[in-house]
Amino acid sequence: MIARSIAAMLVPRSIRIDPASEAYQPLLKGRPETGGMRSGLVTLRPGAAVGRHDTGDHEELLIVLSGVGELRLDGSVPLPLSVDATAYCPPHREHDVLNTGTVPLRYIYVVAEAR
């Protein structure tokens, strides 16, 4: 739990996203900007993947803005990604995100420490 003194220093904000950019866009960078949450906007060209990585002690939510793809977790059936669904990745899971469509896959990830 965040101490009240730290919580009092956190500032509400509106974060602008550049809709024309295909570059990675960090949105929230974690402490001291947040209580520990991180997020960013990812754009993957057709056929591209983020690369295998592990959530460690964090959980992750993916929110698709456009395109289609898959969240591939070790030992699981790939989870479909599309604008009408979100995907959750639990702590300590190696995973990858792949664009399976014909247009760029754009999504926001939100990562927070699991408790």
Buried (B, 14 or more C-beta within 10 A) or exposed (E): EEEEEEEEEEEEEEEEEEEEEEEEBEBBEBEEBBBBBBBBBBBBEBEBBBEEEEBEEBBBBBBBBBBBBBBBBEEEEBBBBBEEEBBEBEBEBEBBBBBBBEEBBBBBBBBBBEE
